[in-house]
Amino acid sequence: MATSDPSSSNTAQDPNPTNLRPTTYDTWCGVAHGCTKKIGLKICGFLQRNNSLEDKSRLVSALKERQSTRNLLACENSEKEGRFQKTETDFSNLYARDLLPAKNGEEQTLQFLLEVVEILLTYVKKTFDRSTKVLDFHHPHQLLEGMEGFNLELSDNPESLEQILVDCRDTLKYGVRTGHPRFFNQLSTGLDIIGLAGEWLTSTANTNMFTYEIAPVFVLMEQITLRKMREIIGWSNKDGDGIFSPGGAISNMYSIMAARYKYFPEVKTKGMAAVPKLVLFTSEHSHYSIKKAGAALGFGTENVILIKCNERGKIIPADLEAKILDAKQKGYIPLYVTATAGTTVYGAFDPIPEIADICDKYNLWLHVDAAWGGGLLMSRKHRHKLNGIERYIL
Ligand SMILES: Cc1ncc(COP(=O)(O)O)c(C=O)c1O
């Protein structure tokens, strides 16, 4: 989540640690949906109940506007004879090649996608139904052997659209309903409908983020969303920067690369042979991706040193300091420490301020892995668990 400047002795605290600057429902909600799921939903729920009068009147006029647009669309649609109406279609003789961009593929495409949407909506509806199963469990061999028309084998011949629809249904049927009210997991839970709409939208746009030319709206959206996220957690623009990252593991790897480059920029062109023997430190409860990154980046897993934790799964700062001194004494250069804000198994929050003090003292880069605890920066009640993360903004 945050990376540190190891050479910095900046110990300035967040100028306003409880500054969550509530703005409008929409701004909070947008960020909450994009940033965290469960917490985001809670925040949205809270804000919904607390909309100001001004916000309410704005929402009412938006609703009126939508209704009049709908009337307009209804007229247009009736003129065009129900353009999006489902008709009985035999998909067993239709194949991907019959869909757009195939010549005259519009109608098949429309009918096929309407079927897919129906499958997805049925799934969404069932997901929120407490009386349904969270999982229709089968052993791997049962799924691999194939059952009730369910077959994972990849055919060498094209499958009909009918088969693809069956496969869509079965894929959802035998999977875990992570949005089910009875599905509990500390890392992922809940089906965020706005997030789902966003996924449909981005998949349909099917673009990439190379340049403004290829994705003008998304490129601007990225900058604005990141700026808003920083603002909401109380970091002004000059205090931070951000990127959207595909996940926690790759973010941890980026952080080690950033640290190494900061101290030894020559590594970029000359490789690891040009740098001294470097060691990394992380909690014995940290995510395995730190070790994996150590291996992938050429440090070697033996040079990722594990720090002992107390009975609550938090790093023991004295053990960190002792291991830094030990490594130095053996001729290694301590480079980097990860503190975890929400460990994968216990959900423990390492004592960031104490770890940051040690990093300051020995001039080490501090990274905070806030892959799942980071959302707490949006909570007035729990934000303090990440206190100290702001000390190392570049
Ligand atoms: C603390 C922590 N860091 C990193 C990760 C890896 O995240 P991802 O699976 O998004 O790569 C996890 C995932 O469980 C995690 O709990």
The ligand as an SDF file (V2000), in Angstrom:
LIG
                    3D

 16 16  0  0  0  0  0  0  0  0999 V2000
   -1.4870   -9.8490    3.4230 C   0  0  0  0  0  0  0  0  0  0  0  0
   -1.6010  -10.3160    1.9970 C   0  0  0  0  0  0  0  0  0  0  0  0
   -0.7110   -9.8780    1.0940 N   0  0  0  0  0  0  0  0  0  0  0  0
   -0.7700  -10.2700   -0.2010 C   0  0  0  0  0  0  0  0  0  0  0  0
   -1.7410  -11.1500   -0.6190 C   0  0  0  0  0  0  0  0  0  0  0  0
   -1.7690  -11.6000   -2.0640 C   0  0  0  0  0  0  0  0  0  0  0  0
   -2.8160  -10.9800   -2.7060 O   0  0  0  0  0  0  0  0  0  0  0  0
   -3.2630  -11.4640   -4.1700 P   0  0  0  0  0  0  0  0  0  0  0  0
   -3.8680  -12.8050   -4.0030 O   0  0  0  0  0  0  0  0  0  0  0  0
   -4.2330  -10.3840   -4.5680 O   0  0  0  0  0  0  0  0  0  0  0  0
   -2.0610  -11.4680   -5.0430 O   0  0  0  0  0  0  0  0  0  0  0  0
   -2.6820  -11.6360    0.2800 C   0  0  0  0  0  0  0  0  0  0  0  0
   -3.7210  -12.5840   -0.1510 C   0  0  0  0  0  0  0  0  0  0  0  0
   -4.2690  -13.3190    0.6060 O   0  0  0  0  0  0  0  0  0  0  0  0
   -2.6080  -11.2140    1.6320 C   0  0  0  0  0  0  0  0  0  0  0  0
   -3.4680  -11.6750    2.5580 O   0  0  0  0  0  0  0  0  0  0  0  0
  1  2  1  0
  2  3  1  0
  2 15  2  0
  3  4  2  0
  4  5  1  0
  5  6  1  0
  5 12  2  0
  6  7  1  0
  7  8  1  0
  8  9  2  0
  8 10  1  0
  8 11  1  0
 12 13  1  0
 12 15  1  0
 13 14  2  0
 15 16  1  0
M  END
$$$$
